[in-house]
Amino acid sequence: MWSITVARAHGVSPSQVRLAWTLRQGKHILAIPGTGNPDHLIDNLAAGSLHLTAEDLELLDAIDRTAP
């Protein structure tokens, strides 16, 4: 899974990568992650400041285009 590759490159979790990617899809997209776990909440908040490179976004966008 490419999100794992991107996550390893940034030292973050795949869920943080997926959330960061979602947040960069435009102002018309709203991400609403839910959690009852304080550690996951911290991870979710950190995803907002994760800088995905143009190459990361291109790779993740390609996955989105091929998804069923």
mmJSON file of the N, C-alpha and C atoms, coordinates in Angstrom:
{"data_MODEL":{"atom_site":{
"group_PDB":["ATOM","ATOM","ATOM","ATOM","ATOM","ATOM","ATOM","ATOM","ATOM","ATOM","ATOM","ATOM","ATOM","ATOM","ATOM","ATOM","ATOM","ATOM","ATOM","ATOM","ATOM","ATOM","ATOM","ATOM","ATOM","ATOM","ATOM","ATOM","ATOM","ATOM","ATOM","ATOM","ATOM","ATOM","ATOM","ATOM","ATOM","ATOM","ATOM","ATOM","ATOM","ATOM","ATOM","ATOM","ATOM","ATOM","ATOM","ATOM","ATOM","ATOM","ATOM","ATOM","ATOM","ATOM","ATOM","ATOM","ATOM","ATOM","ATOM","ATOM","ATOM","ATOM","ATOM","ATOM","ATOM","ATOM","ATOM","ATOM","ATOM","ATOM","ATOM","ATOM","ATOM","ATOM","ATOM","ATOM","ATOM","ATOM","ATOM","ATOM","ATOM","ATOM","ATOM","ATOM","ATOM","ATOM","ATOM","ATOM","ATOM","ATOM","ATOM","ATOM","ATOM","ATOM","ATOM","ATOM","ATOM","ATOM","ATOM","ATOM","ATOM","ATOM","ATOM","ATOM","ATOM","ATOM","ATOM","ATOM","ATOM","ATOM","ATOM","ATOM","ATOM","ATOM","ATOM","ATOM","ATOM","ATOM","ATOM","ATOM","ATOM","ATOM","ATOM","ATOM","ATOM","ATOM","ATOM","ATOM","ATOM","ATOM","ATOM","ATOM","ATOM","ATOM","ATOM","ATOM","ATOM","ATOM","ATOM","ATOM","ATOM","ATOM","ATOM","ATOM","ATOM","ATOM","ATOM","ATOM","ATOM","ATOM","ATOM","ATOM","ATOM","ATOM","ATOM","ATOM","ATOM","ATOM","ATOM","ATOM","ATOM","ATOM","ATOM","ATOM","ATOM","ATOM","ATOM","ATOM","ATOM","ATOM","ATOM","ATOM","ATOM","ATOM","ATOM","ATOM","ATOM","ATOM","ATOM","ATOM","ATOM","ATOM","ATOM","ATOM","ATOM","ATOM","ATOM","ATOM","ATOM","ATOM","ATOM","ATOM","ATOM","ATOM","ATOM","ATOM","ATOM","ATOM","ATOM","ATOM","ATOM","ATOM","ATOM","ATOM"],
"id":[1,2,3,4,5,6,7,8,9,10,11,12,13,14,15,16,17,18,19,20,21,22,23,24,25,26,27,28,29,30,31,32,33,34,35,36,37,38,39,40,41,42,43,44,45,46,47,48,49,50,51,52,53,54,55,56,57,58,59,60,61,62,63,64,65,66,67,68,69,70,71,72,73,74,75,76,77,78,79,80,81,82,83,84,85,86,87,88,89,90,91,92,93,94,95,96,97,98,99,100,101,102,103,104,105,106,107,108,109,110,111,112,113,114,115,116,117,118,119,120,121,122,123,124,125,126,127,128,129,130,131,132,133,134,135,136,137,138,139,140,141,142,143,144,145,146,147,148,149,150,151,152,153,154,155,156,157,158,159,160,161,162,163,164,165,166,167,168,169,170,171,172,173,174,175,176,177,178,179,180,181,182,183,184,185,186,187,188,189,190,191,192,193,194,195,196,197,198,199,200,201,202,203,204],
"type_symbol":["N","C","C","N","C","C","N","C","C","N","C","C","N","C","C","N","C","C","N","C","C","N","C","C","N","C","C","N","C","C","N","C","C","N","C","C","N","C","C","N","C","C","N","C","C","N","C","C","N","C","C","N","C","C","N","C","C","N","C","C","N","C","C","N","C","C","N","C","C","N","C","C","N","C","C","N","C","C","N","C","C","N","C","C","N","C","C","N","C","C","N","C","C","N","C","C","N","C","C","N","C","C","N","C","C","N","C","C","N","C","C","N","C","C","N","C","C","N","C","C","N","C","C","N","C","C","N","C","C","N","C","C","N","C","C","N","C","C","N","C","C","N","C","C","N","C","C","N","C","C","N","C","C","N","C","C","N","C","C","N","C","C","N","C","C","N","C","C","N","C","C","N","C","C","N","C","C","N","C","C","N","C","C","N","C","C","N","C","C","N","C","C","N","C","C","N","C","C","N","C","C","N","C","C"],
"label_atom_id":["N","CA","C","N","CA","C","N","CA","C","N","CA","C","N","CA","C","N","CA","C","N","CA","C","N","CA","C","N","CA","C","N","CA","C","N","CA","C","N","CA","C","N","CA","C","N","CA","C","N","CA","C","N","CA","C","N","CA","C","N","CA","C","N","CA","C","N","CA","C","N","CA","C","N","CA","C","N","CA","C","N","CA","C","N","CA","C","N","CA","C","N","CA","C","N","CA","C","N","CA","C","N","CA","C","N","CA","C","N","CA","C","N","CA","C","N","CA","C","N","CA","C","N","CA","C","N","CA","C","N","CA","C","N","CA","C","N","CA","C","N","CA","C","N","CA","C","N","CA","C","N","CA","C","N","CA","C","N","CA","C","N","CA","C","N","CA","C","N","CA","C","N","CA","C","N","CA","C","N","CA","C","N","CA","C","N","CA","C","N","CA","C","N","CA","C","N","CA","C","N","CA","C","N","CA","C","N","CA","C","N","CA","C","N","CA","C","N","CA","C","N","CA","C","N","CA","C","N","CA","C","N","CA","C","N","CA","C"],
"label_alt_id":[null,null,null,null,null,null,null,null,null,null,null,null,null,null,null,null,null,null,null,null,null,null,null,null,null,null,null,null,null,null,null,null,null,null,null,null,null,null,null,null,null,null,null,null,null,null,null,null,null,null,null,null,null,null,null,null,null,null,null,null,null,null,null,null,null,null,null,null,null,null,null,null,null,null,null,null,null,null,null,null,null,null,null,null,null,null,null,null,null,null,null,null,null,null,null,null,null,null,null,null,null,null,null,null,null,null,null,null,null,null,null,null,null,null,null,null,null,null,null,null,null,null,null,null,null,null,null,null,null,null,null,null,null,null,null,null,null,null,null,null,null,null,null,null,null,null,null,null,null,null,null,null,null,null,null,null,null,null,null,null,null,null,null,null,null,null,null,null,null,null,null,null,null,null,null,null,null,null,null,null,null,null,null,null,null,null,null,null,null,null,null,null,null,null,null,null,null,null,null,null,null,null,null,null],
"label_comp_id":["MET","MET","MET","TRP","TRP","TRP","SER","SER","SER","ILE","ILE","ILE","THR","THR","THR","VAL","VAL","VAL","ALA","ALA","ALA","ARG","ARG","ARG","ALA","ALA","ALA","HIS","HIS","HIS","GLY","GLY","GLY","VAL","VAL","VAL","SER","SER","SER","PRO","PRO","PRO","SER","SER","SER","GLN","GLN","GLN","VAL","VAL","VAL","ARG","ARG","ARG","LEU","LEU","LEU","ALA","ALA","ALA","TRP","TRP","TRP","THR","THR","THR","LEU","LEU","LEU","ARG","ARG","ARG","GLN","GLN","GLN","GLY","GLY","GLY","LYS","LYS","LYS","HIS","HIS","HIS","ILE","ILE","ILE","LEU","LEU","LEU","ALA","ALA","ALA","ILE","ILE","ILE","PRO","PRO","PRO","GLY","GLY","GLY","THR","THR","THR","GLY","GLY","GLY","ASN","ASN","ASN","PRO","PRO","PRO","ASP","ASP","ASP","HIS","HIS","HIS","LEU","LEU","LEU","ILE","ILE","ILE","ASP","ASP","ASP","ASN","ASN","ASN","LEU","LEU","LEU","ALA","ALA","ALA","ALA","ALA","ALA","GLY","GLY","GLY","SER","SER","SER","LEU","LEU","LEU","HIS","HIS","HIS","LEU","LEU","LEU","THR","THR","THR","ALA","ALA","ALA","GLU","GLU","GLU","ASP","ASP","ASP","LEU","LEU","LEU","GLU","GLU","GLU","LEU","LEU","LEU","LEU","LEU","LEU","ASP","ASP","ASP","ALA","ALA","ALA","ILE","ILE","ILE","ASP","ASP","ASP","ARG","ARG","ARG","THR","THR","THR","ALA","ALA","ALA","PRO","PRO","PRO"],
"label_asym_id":["A","A","A","A","A","A","A","A","A","A","A","A","A","A","A","A","A","A","A","A","A","A","A","A","A","A","A","A","A","A","A","A","A","A","A","A","A","A","A","A","A","A","A","A","A","A","A","A","A","A","A","A","A","A","A","A","A","A","A","A","A","A","A","A","A","A","A","A","A","A","A","A","A","A","A","A","A","A","A","A","A","A","A","A","A","A","A","A","A","A","A","A","A","A","A","A","A","A","A","A","A","A","A","A","A","A","A","A","A","A","A","A","A","A","A","A","A","A","A","A","A","A","A","A","A","A","A","A","A","A","A","A","A","A","A","A","A","A","A","A","A","A","A","A","A","A","A","A","A","A","A","A","A","A","A","A","A","A","A","A","A","A","A","A","A","A","A","A","A","A","A","A","A","A","A","A","A","A","A","A","A","A","A","A","A","A","A","A","A","A","A","A","A","A","A","A","A","A","A","A","A","A","A","A"],
"label_entity_id":["1","1","1","1","1","1","1","1","1","1","1","1","1","1","1","1","1","1","1","1","1","1","1","1","1","1","1","1","1","1","1","1","1","1","1","1","1","1","1","1","1","1","1","1","1","1","1","1","1","1","1","1","1","1","1","1","1","1","1","1","1","1","1","1","1","1","1","1","1","1","1","1","1","1","1","1","1","1","1","1","1","1","1","1","1","1","1","1","1","1","1","1","1","1","1","1","1","1","1","1","1","1","1","1","1","1","1","1","1","1","1","1","1","1","1","1","1","1","1","1","1","1","1","1","1","1","1","1","1","1","1","1","1","1","1","1","1","1","1","1","1","1","1","1","1","1","1","1","1","1","1","1","1","1","1","1","1","1","1","1","1","1","1","1","1","1","1","1","1","1","1","1","1","1","1","1","1","1","1","1","1","1","1","1","1","1","1","1","1","1","1","1","1","1","1","1","1","1","1","1","1","1","1","1"],
"label_seq_id":[1,1,1,2,2,2,3,3,3,4,4,4,5,5,5,6,6,6,7,7,7,8,8,8,9,9,9,10,10,10,11,11,11,12,12,12,13,13,13,14,14,14,15,15,15,16,16,16,17,17,17,18,18,18,19,19,19,20,20,20,21,21,21,22,22,22,23,23,23,24,24,24,25,25,25,26,26,26,27,27,27,28,28,28,29,29,29,30,30,30,31,31,31,32,32,32,33,33,33,34,34,34,35,35,35,36,36,36,37,37,37,38,38,38,39,39,39,40,40,40,41,41,41,42,42,42,43,43,43,44,44,44,45,45,45,46,46,46,47,47,47,48,48,48,49,49,49,50,50,50,51,51,51,52,52,52,53,53,53,54,54,54,55,55,55,56,56,56,57,57,57,58,58,58,59,59,59,60,60,60,61,61,61,62,62,62,63,63,63,64,64,64,65,65,65,66,66,66,67,67,67,68,68,68],
"pdbx_PDB_ins_code":[null,null,null,null,null,null,null,null,null,null,null,null,null,null,null,null,null,null,null,null,null,null,null,null,null,null,null,null,null,null,null,null,null,null,null,null,null,null,null,null,null,null,null,null,null,null,null,null,null,null,null,null,null,null,null,null,null,null,null,null,null,null,null,null,null,null,null,null,null,null,null,null,null,null,null,null,null,null,null,null,null,null,null,null,null,null,null,null,null,null,null,null,null,null,null,null,null,null,null,null,null,null,null,null,null,null,null,null,null,null,null,null,null,null,null,null,null,null,null,null,null,null,null,null,null,null,null,null,null,null,null,null,null,null,null,null,null,null,null,null,null,null,null,null,null,null,null,null,null,null,null,null,null,null,null,null,null,null,null,null,null,null,null,null,null,null,null,null,null,null,null,null,null,null,null,null,null,null,null,null,null,null,null,null,null,null,null,null,null,null,null,null,null,null,null,null,null,null,null,null,null,null,null,null],
"Cartn_x":[0.849,0.0,0.893,0.613,1.464,1.417,0.291,0.244,1.247,1.544,2.55,3.936,4.213,5.499,5.689,4.664,4.728,4.852,4.111,4.162,5.567,6.178,7.541,8.521,8.346,9.245,9.147,7.978,7.761,7.808,7.913,7.947,6.62,5.531,4.183,3.377,2.151,1.302,0.595,0.216,-0.549,-1.861,-2.482,-3.733,-3.483,-2.336,-2.003,-1.799,-1.17,-0.972,-2.32,-3.195,-4.505,-5.305,-5.235,-5.953,-5.334,-4.012,-3.34,-3.694,-3.737,-4.1,-5.541,-6.43,-7.838,-7.983,-7.248,-7.328,-6.843,-6.058,-5.516,-6.304,-7.485,-8.292,-9.13,-9.115,-9.848,-10.765,-11.196,-12.055,-13.437,-13.799,-15.107,-15.124,-13.964,-13.855,-13.686,-14.455,-14.381,-14.064,-12.96,-12.578,-13.089,-13.781,-14.308,-13.838,-12.59,-12.121,-12.681,-13.116,-13.633,-12.735,-12.647,-11.859,-12.272,-12.118,-12.309,-10.978,-9.918,-8.587,-7.775,-7.316,-6.555,-5.299,-4.643,-3.456,-3.819,-4.947,-5.395,-5.776,-6.343,-6.688,-5.432,-4.376,-3.104,-2.576,-2.65,-2.215,-3.054,-4.363,-5.248,-4.902,-4.65,-4.291,-2.95,-2.008,-0.69,-0.765,-1.731,-1.877,-2.109,-2.704,-2.966,-1.707,-0.619,0.633,1.638,1.223,2.1,2.267,3.499,3.771,4.01,3.06,3.219,3.852,4.87,5.549,4.673,5.066,4.35,4.382,5.505,5.627,4.696,4.607,3.685,2.254,1.875,0.503,0.214,1.182,1.002,0.778,1.567,1.436,0.078,-0.305,-1.576,-2.764,-2.638,-3.705,-3.894,-2.792,-2.874,-3.636,-3.442,-4.172,-5.66,-5.991,-7.391,-8.055,-7.34,-7.911,-8.16,-7.403,-7.567,-8.485,-8.927,-9.807,-11.163,-11.754,-13.069,-14.157],
"Cartn_y":[-1.179,0.0,1.241,2.157,3.336,4.268,4.298,5.185,4.734,3.436,2.939,3.425,3.389,3.866,5.347,6.136,7.576,7.798,7.032,7.17,6.891,5.841,5.504,6.615,7.204,8.279,9.498,9.69,10.853,10.51,9.229,8.816,8.998,8.785,8.927,7.672,7.619,6.46,6.606,5.477,5.543,6.317,6.214,6.954,8.462,8.891,10.313,10.76,9.922,10.247,10.355,9.391,9.42,10.643,11.001,12.18,13.455,13.535,14.71,14.861,13.744,13.78,14.278,13.76,14.166,15.661,16.173,17.597,18.486,17.948,18.735,18.572,18.007,17.79,18.998,20.024,21.239,21.664,22.903,23.455,22.819,22.15,21.507,20.135,19.683,18.384,18.617,17.907,18.024,16.654,16.569,15.315,15.357,14.313,14.24,12.924,12.905,11.674,11.583,10.428,10.234,9.287,9.502,8.601,8.743,7.675,7.702,7.521,7.455,7.204,8.499,8.991,10.245,10.216,9.071,8.978,9.158,8.604,8.768,10.222,10.877,12.291,13.118,12.839,13.546,13.282,12.032,11.69,12.423,12.472,13.155,14.638,15.254,16.671,16.896,16.003,16.133,15.988,15.257,15.075,16.405,17.35,18.656,19.432,19.129,19.842,18.995,17.814,16.949,17.532,17.767,18.309,17.155,16.949,15.942,16.612,15.98,16.542,16.389,17.077,16.949,15.494,14.831,13.423,12.542,12.83,12.082,12.233,13.473,13.743,13.085,13.11,12.473,10.971,10.36,8.927,8.605,9.365,9.12,9.434,10.458,10.776,9.637,9.025,7.912,6.742,6.51,5.442,5.757,7.008,7.414,7.224,7.531,7.399,5.947,5.022,3.612,2.86,3.53,2.863,2.569,1.438,1.091,2.035],
"Cartn_z":[0.0,0.0,0.0,-0.917,-1.081,0.112,0.831,1.996,3.055,3.102,4.042,3.626,2.336,1.828,2.148,1.899,2.184,3.693,4.473,5.931,6.458,5.972,6.413,6.058,4.892,4.46,5.372,5.976,6.839,8.329,8.646,10.044,10.755,10.017,10.579,10.249,10.717,10.454,9.101,8.499,7.249,7.413,8.571,8.767,8.762,9.268,9.214,7.768,6.971,5.556,4.856,5.09,4.433,4.85,6.123,6.596,6.021,5.998,5.424,3.948,3.226,1.81,1.649,2.462,2.396,2.649,3.626,3.953,2.815,1.917,0.806,-0.489,-0.402,-1.605,-1.994,-1.193,-1.533,-0.411,-0.494,0.556,0.571,-0.502,-0.586,0.1,0.578,1.249,2.744,3.528,4.979,5.562,6.263,6.924,8.357,8.757,10.116,10.743,11.209,11.849,13.263,13.624,14.97,15.744,17.035,17.865,19.319,20.034,21.477,22.187,21.391,21.919,21.878,23.029,23.048,22.173,22.073,21.217,19.746,19.351,17.966,17.699,18.689,18.542,18.275,19.003,18.8,17.393,16.95,15.59,14.544,14.769,13.822,13.725,14.852,14.845,14.143,14.37,13.749,12.23,11.745,10.295,9.589,10.279,9.684,9.359,10.035,9.769,8.986,8.575,7.793,6.392,5.993,4.657,3.695,2.811,1.767,0.556,0.018,-1.15,-2.389,-3.436,-4.707,-5.179,-4.964,-5.356,-4.53,-3.219,-2.358,-2.865,-3.122,-3.562,-4.904,-5.794,-7.1,-6.94,-6.087,-5.836,-5.211,-4.206,-3.527,-4.434,-5.257,-6.216,-7.212,-7.626,-8.573,-7.963,-6.691,-6.003,-6.015,-5.729,-5.692,-7.054,-8.116,-9.467,-9.85,-9.27,-9.629,-8.669,-7.615,-6.638,-7.277,-6.896,-7.465,-7.002],
"occupancy":[1.0,1.0,1.0,1.0,1.0,1.0,1.0,1.0,1.0,1.0,1.0,1.0,1.0,1.0,1.0,1.0,1.0,1.0,1.0,1.0,1.0,1.0,1.0,1.0,1.0,1.0,1.0,1.0,1.0,1.0,1.0,1.0,1.0,1.0,1.0,1.0,1.0,1.0,1.0,1.0,1.0,1.0,1.0,1.0,1.0,1.0,1.0,1.0,1.0,1.0,1.0,1.0,1.0,1.0,1.0,1.0,1.0,1.0,1.0,1.0,1.0,1.0,1.0,1.0,1.0,1.0,1.0,1.0,1.0,1.0,1.0,1.0,1.0,1.0,1.0,1.0,1.0,1.0,1.0,1.0,1.0,1.0,1.0,1.0,1.0,1.0,1.0,1.0,1.0,1.0,1.0,1.0,1.0,1.0,1.0,1.0,1.0,1.0,1.0,1.0,1.0,1.0,1.0,1.0,1.0,1.0,1.0,1.0,1.0,1.0,1.0,1.0,1.0,1.0,1.0,1.0,1.0,1.0,1.0,1.0,1.0,1.0,1.0,1.0,1.0,1.0,1.0,1.0,1.0,1.0,1.0,1.0,1.0,1.0,1.0,1.0,1.0,1.0,1.0,1.0,1.0,1.0,1.0,1.0,1.0,1.0,1.0,1.0,1.0,1.0,1.0,1.0,1.0,1.0,1.0,1.0,1.0,1.0,1.0,1.0,1.0,1.0,1.0,1.0,1.0,1.0,1.0,1.0,1.0,1.0,1.0,1.0,1.0,1.0,1.0,1.0,1.0,1.0,1.0,1.0,1.0,1.0,1.0,1.0,1.0,1.0,1.0,1.0,1.0,1.0,1.0,1.0,1.0,1.0,1.0,1.0,1.0,1.0,1.0,1.0,1.0,1.0,1.0,1.0],
"B_iso_or_equiv":[0.0,0.0,0.0,0.0,0.0,0.0,0.0,0.0,0.0,0.0,0.0,0.0,0.0,0.0,0.0,0.0,0.0,0.0,0.0,0.0,0.0,0.0,0.0,0.0,0.0,0.0,0.0,0.0,0.0,0.0,0.0,0.0,0.0,0.0,0.0,0.0,0.0,0.0,0.0,0.0,0.0,0.0,0.0,0.0,0.0,0.0,0.0,0.0,0.0,0.0,0.0,0.0,0.0,0.0,0.0,0.0,0.0,0.0,0.0,0.0,0.0,0.0,0.0,0.0,0.0,0.0,0.0,0.0,0.0,0.0,0.0,0.0,0.0,0.0,0.0,0.0,0.0,0.0,0.0,0.0,0.0,0.0,0.0,0.0,0.0,0.0,0.0,0.0,0.0,0.0,0.0,0.0,0.0,0.0,0.0,0.0,0.0,0.0,0.0,0.0,0.0,0.0,0.0,0.0,0.0,0.0,0.0,0.0,0.0,0.0,0.0,0.0,0.0,0.0,0.0,0.0,0.0,0.0,0.0,0.0,0.0,0.0,0.0,0.0,0.0,0.0,0.0,0.0,0.0,0.0,0.0,0.0,0.0,0.0,0.0,0.0,0.0,0.0,0.0,0.0,0.0,0.0,0.0,0.0,0.0,0.0,0.0,0.0,0.0,0.0,0.0,0.0,0.0,0.0,0.0,0.0,0.0,0.0,0.0,0.0,0.0,0.0,0.0,0.0,0.0,0.0,0.0,0.0,0.0,0.0,0.0,0.0,0.0,0.0,0.0,0.0,0.0,0.0,0.0,0.0,0.0,0.0,0.0,0.0,0.0,0.0,0.0,0.0,0.0,0.0,0.0,0.0,0.0,0.0,0.0,0.0,0.0,0.0,0.0,0.0,0.0,0.0,0.0,0.0],
"pdbx_formal_charge":[null,null,null,null,null,null,null,null,null,null,null,null,null,null,null,null,null,null,null,null,null,null,null,null,null,null,null,null,null,null,null,null,null,null,null,null,null,null,null,null,null,null,null,null,null,null,null,null,null,null,null,null,null,null,null,null,null,null,null,null,null,null,null,null,null,null,null,null,null,null,null,null,null,null,null,null,null,null,null,null,null,null,null,null,null,null,null,null,null,null,null,null,null,null,null,null,null,null,null,null,null,null,null,null,null,null,null,null,null,null,null,null,null,null,null,null,null,null,null,null,null,null,null,null,null,null,null,null,null,null,null,null,null,null,null,null,null,null,null,null,null,null,null,null,null,null,null,null,null,null,null,null,null,null,null,null,null,null,null,null,null,null,null,null,null,null,null,null,null,null,null,null,null,null,null,null,null,null,null,null,null,null,null,null,null,null,null,null,null,null,null,null,null,null,null,null,null,null,null,null,null,null,null,null],
"auth_seq_id":[1,1,1,2,2,2,3,3,3,4,4,4,5,5,5,6,6,6,7,7,7,8,8,8,9,9,9,10,10,10,11,11,11,12,12,12,13,13,13,14,14,14,15,15,15,16,16,16,17,17,17,18,18,18,19,19,19,20,20,20,21,21,21,22,22,22,23,23,23,24,24,24,25,25,25,26,26,26,27,27,27,28,28,28,29,29,29,30,30,30,31,31,31,32,32,32,33,33,33,34,34,34,35,35,35,36,36,36,37,37,37,38,38,38,39,39,39,40,40,40,41,41,41,42,42,42,43,43,43,44,44,44,45,45,45,46,46,46,47,47,47,48,48,48,49,49,49,50,50,50,51,51,51,52,52,52,53,53,53,54,54,54,55,55,55,56,56,56,57,57,57,58,58,58,59,59,59,60,60,60,61,61,61,62,62,62,63,63,63,64,64,64,65,65,65,66,66,66,67,67,67,68,68,68],
"auth_comp_id":["MET","MET","MET","TRP","TRP","TRP","SER","SER","SER","ILE","ILE","ILE","THR","THR","THR","VAL","VAL","VAL","ALA","ALA","ALA","ARG","ARG","ARG","ALA","ALA","ALA","HIS","HIS","HIS","GLY","GLY","GLY","VAL","VAL","VAL","SER","SER","SER","PRO","PRO","PRO","SER","SER","SER","GLN","GLN","GLN","VAL","VAL","VAL","ARG","ARG","ARG","LEU","LEU","LEU","ALA","ALA","ALA","TRP","TRP","TRP","THR","THR","THR","LEU","LEU","LEU","ARG","ARG","ARG","GLN","GLN","GLN","GLY","GLY","GLY","LYS","LYS","LYS","HIS","HIS","HIS","ILE","ILE","ILE","LEU","LEU","LEU","ALA","ALA","ALA","ILE","ILE","ILE","PRO","PRO","PRO","GLY","GLY","GLY","THR","THR","THR","GLY","GLY","GLY","ASN","ASN","ASN","PRO","PRO","PRO","ASP","ASP","ASP","HIS","HIS","HIS","LEU","LEU","LEU","ILE","ILE","ILE","ASP","ASP","ASP","ASN","ASN","ASN","LEU","LEU","LEU","ALA","ALA","ALA","ALA","ALA","ALA","GLY","GLY","GLY","SER","SER","SER","LEU","LEU","LEU","HIS","HIS","HIS","LEU","LEU","LEU","THR","THR","THR","ALA","ALA","ALA","GLU","GLU","GLU","ASP","ASP","ASP","LEU","LEU","LEU","GLU","GLU","GLU","LEU","LEU","LEU","LEU","LEU","LEU","ASP","ASP","ASP","ALA","ALA","ALA","ILE","ILE","ILE","ASP","ASP","ASP","ARG","ARG","ARG","THR","THR","THR","ALA","ALA","ALA","PRO","PRO","PRO"],
"auth_asym_id":["A","A","A","A","A","A","A","A","A","A","A","A","A","A","A","A","A","A","A","A","A","A","A","A","A","A","A","A","A","A","A","A","A","A","A","A","A","A","A","A","A","A","A","A","A","A","A","A","A","A","A","A","A","A","A","A","A","A","A","A","A","A","A","A","A","A","A","A","A","A","A","A","A","A","A","A","A","A","A","A","A","A","A","A","A","A","A","A","A","A","A","A","A","A","A","A","A","A","A","A","A","A","A","A","A","A","A","A","A","A","A","A","A","A","A","A","A","A","A","A","A","A","A","A","A","A","A","A","A","A","A","A","A","A","A","A","A","A","A","A","A","A","A","A","A","A","A","A","A","A","A","A","A","A","A","A","A","A","A","A","A","A","A","A","A","A","A","A","A","A","A","A","A","A","A","A","A","A","A","A","A","A","A","A","A","A","A","A","A","A","A","A","A","A","A","A","A","A","A","A","A","A","A","A"],
"auth_atom_id":["N","CA","C","N","CA","C","N","CA","C","N","CA","C","N","CA","C","N","CA","C","N","CA","C","N","CA","C","N","CA","C","N","CA","C","N","CA","C","N","CA","C","N","CA","C","N","CA","C","N","CA","C","N","CA","C","N","CA","C","N","CA","C","N","CA","C","N","CA","C","N","CA","C","N","CA","C","N","CA","C","N","CA","C","N","CA","C","N","CA","C","N","CA","C","N","CA","C","N","CA","C","N","CA","C","N","CA","C","N","CA","C","N","CA","C","N","CA","C","N","CA","C","N","CA","C","N","CA","C","N","CA","C","N","CA","C","N","CA","C","N","CA","C","N","CA","C","N","CA","C","N","CA","C","N","CA","C","N","CA","C","N","CA","C","N","CA","C","N","CA","C","N","CA","C","N","CA","C","N","CA","C","N","CA","C","N","CA","C","N","CA","C","N","CA","C","N","CA","C","N","CA","C","N","CA","C","N","CA","C","N","CA","C","N","CA","C","N","CA","C","N","CA","C","N","CA","C","N","CA","C","N","CA","C","N","CA","C"],
"pdbx_PDB_model_num":[1,1,1,1,1,1,1,1,1,1,1,1,1,1,1,1,1,1,1,1,1,1,1,1,1,1,1,1,1,1,1,1,1,1,1,1,1,1,1,1,1,1,1,1,1,1,1,1,1,1,1,1,1,1,1,1,1,1,1,1,1,1,1,1,1,1,1,1,1,1,1,1,1,1,1,1,1,1,1,1,1,1,1,1,1,1,1,1,1,1,1,1,1,1,1,1,1,1,1,1,1,1,1,1,1,1,1,1,1,1,1,1,1,1,1,1,1,1,1,1,1,1,1,1,1,1,1,1,1,1,1,1,1,1,1,1,1,1,1,1,1,1,1,1,1,1,1,1,1,1,1,1,1,1,1,1,1,1,1,1,1,1,1,1,1,1,1,1,1,1,1,1,1,1,1,1,1,1,1,1,1,1,1,1,1,1,1,1,1,1,1,1,1,1,1,1,1,1,1,1,1,1,1,1]
}}}
